[in-house]
Amino acid sequence: MRKWEDIRKMGKWRFVFVQGVLRWGISFGILFSLMRYFLNGEPVGNLLWPVPIYLGGGAVWGIWVWDRNEKKYANKALGETEAG
């Protein structure tokens, strides 16, 4: 839980942007664009239109991860309070 305490200091929306949009969304977008180019031979121009979808998916992923980790953190903190 100490690692999450450090991560949560950046705030929800910065986490969503950095970890979700930039890290997950861009990585996912590059990977699938390369797969479509090499496996299907799609022109490079056709690979650009789904970029907003990948970035939006990264934002959704980031929000989901944040909320899930916050719930785990709250439950653990509540358990420690009740035990102490």
N, C-alpha and C positions, 0 to 999 in steps of 0.2 A: 504493500500500500504506500510505502514511502515514495516509490517511483511516481505513482499517480499524484501524490501530493505535490511533487515538483512540476509535473506536467500541467496540472490544473491551474497553476499560478499564471500561466500564459492567458487564461481565459477561454471561454467556450468558442467565441467566433474566430479568434486567432488560431486556435487548435483546428477548427473546421477548415479554415482557409489553408493553413500550412500542411496539416496531415491529410486532410480529405481532398481538397481541390488540387493543391500543388503536387503533393506526394502520390496519392492514390489515383486521382483523376488523370493526371498527366501520364503517369506510368502505364496505367491501364490503356489510355488512348494510344500511346506510342506502340505498345505491345500489339494491340489488335489492329492498328493501322498497318504495321509491318506484316502481320500475318495475312491481312487481306491483300496487301501488295504482292507478297511472295507466293502465296498459295493460290490466289484468284487472278493475279495479274491486273488488278484494278489500277486505273490511272491515278497519279498522285492527287489530282484535283478532286477526285471522288472521295479521297480519304479525309478531307478537311471538314465536310459538312457535319460529321458526328461529333466534332470537338466539343461543342456546348453540351452535348449529351454526356460525354465522359466527365466534363467538369462538374456538371450538375449531379451526376452519380457520385462523384467524389465528395461533394457537399453533403449529400444524403448519408453516405457512408460515415463521414466525419461526425455528423450530428448523432447518428445511431451509436457510434463508438463512445462519444462523449457521454451521452445519456446512460448507456449501459454501465460505463465505468463509474459515473457519479452515483448510480443506484448501488453498485457494489460497495463503493466507498462509504456511502451513508449507512448501509446495513452493517458494515464492519465497525464503523464508528459507534453506531447505536449498540451493537453487541458489546463493545469494549466499555461503554458507559454503564450498561446494565450490569456487567460483570464486576466493575470497579466500585 
